[in-house]
Amino acid sequence: MADGNVNGVSHDLLVLPLLSSDNRDFLIRNNGDQVMITNLTGKIVGLYFSGSWCGPCRHFTPSLVEIYQEVASKGDFEVIFISSDRDEESFNGYFSEMPWLAIPFSDSDTRKSLKELFNVRGIPNLVFIDRDGKVSTQHGVRIVREYGVDGYPFTLERLNFLKEEEEAAKKNQSLSSVLVSSSRDYLVSNDGNQVLVSELEGKMVGLYFSVNSHGPCREFTPTLVDVYKKLKEKGENFDVVLILLDHQEEEFKQGFEALPWLALPFKDKTKEKLVRYFDVKQLPTLVILGPDGKTLNPNVAELVEEHGVESYPFTPEKLVELAEIEKAKQEAQTLESLLVSEHKDFVIEKGGSKVPVSELVGKNILLYFSAHWCPPCRAFLPKLIKTYHDIKAKDEAFEVIFISSDRSQSSFDDFFSTMPWLALPFGDERKKSLQRKFKVQGIPAVIAIDRFGRTANKDARQAITVHGPDAYPFFEEHIKHLEEKIEEMAKGWPEKVKSQLHVEHELAPIRRKSFRCDGCKEPGYGWSFCCKECNFDLHPNCALKKDEEETKGDHEKAKEGFVCDGDVCRRA
């Protein structure tokens, strides 16, 4: 492997000597046996940073155990557990599940120094050391999850080979190459029967990547079941294969038991490979394979959610047709088309009084998706309330509608009581259609609707966070103009500022996609006055306001016997 650094750790660093301490030159097994560190010379070693209290670690450890048991028999592979447990009893209980070595729990200094050396900020973390005792990669967890035992010996050369092999496989992709493994040529039904993959040959197949406990998946699954049943009733040659990514077998059973299609078995190692192969970035994902086994569409979940059975057969021509339909819908969108359903044509005030949607027509509206249980929602609310009052003071033709994701009527009532605007009633069915239409994946989310009922901005939350009431009326062109003004202002900012909030280093203005201001504790986007070394950020307003106050104070002091000329103060 080429020389260089991995997260600041040199590839040339010899790691094995760092595993010992002044009074210890051995590692331990869970039966108490001691193994000399020198016995690891010439072996591939994984440094496994983990802890019994960590859920992701608990999920990952069994996968690593499987690989260890298969590879360790070669005689040139070992793993060393570096514990993050808080007491020896927890360490011993967790270590008893591991077939490899560990640094003794009592040697906290060595464990701490290794975590600092490899900049371990989260667990599980797996660092691989090559046969020469040097760092091979610090991305061991990802490699094990994605490649399993095929990743051995976990070198860059091996990973590049596997990636090239995958690219070649994609060119010759078939249903069998995707779903058949060296140990399995079948799928399973929810009653436990095995069905040969070959029985799906020639069909259009949807690979449904899902997690039973994930809210968006739970909401999407009934829609997909409905589409599946309607297509079957029409006699369409379409099937679904469930790739359920739950970690617990009970969750897998619960998620699969009522579904009408086939699935990969619970413990099948092909799942993680397919997640990587199809570059699954979000859930739910529904990959469509054509009758020839080639990928027809990498994800039609949103299309199915929006258009149901009309999205079939998911071809490029069908997608163009649906895009034209969607464009026509957007052009015809009104406030009534968004907020009036078959059964409801009103929103409510805090006292429960109904306000007809017709009374809101002609106003600029913010749809505020939020919930009391959500900390970012509670943190954002004061900013939104202030923005609301500032805008209302200038324009009465403005309103906010709270769309709740609270879990009980009482939580909804408590949270809504703190807001000065309107809301959809708790549990209103219109919430789901609005979430689907605007693709709301997380909260808080704020959608801006103009006075004609058209969508003005799908991310008004960021606009409000950065610009406050100046963002009104939230049109993207207006936001772009505000950002251009900030860019122009940035040209006049100092290259460095000092802050009493961070006396260790000066702060420099840099572009940041997002951050949390260490001054006012609110989110930030775009420009930050930052100390990269300490990961410290201030909004420009927070940094420059403080700087101006200090400068003003200095000038006021200067008046007492001094004259200030530019940046120089002289005694009068």
PyMOL commands that set and color helices and strands:
alter all, ss='L'
color gray80, all
select helices_A, chain A and resi 16-19+37-40+55-74+88-95+108-117+140-151+156-171+175-179+197-200+215-233+249-256+270-277+301-311+316-332+335-339+357-360+375-394+409-416+430-437+460-471+476-490+540-558
alter helices_A, ss='H'
color red, helices_A
select strands_A, chain A and resi 5-6+9-10+26-28+34-36+44-50+77-83+101-102+125-129+135-137+186-188+194-196+204-210+238-244+262-263+285-289+295-297+346-348+354-356+364-370+398-404+422-423+445-449+455-457+497-499+502-516+523-531+536-538+562-565+568-571
alter strands_A, ss='S'
color yellow, strands_A
deselect
rebuild
show_as cartoon
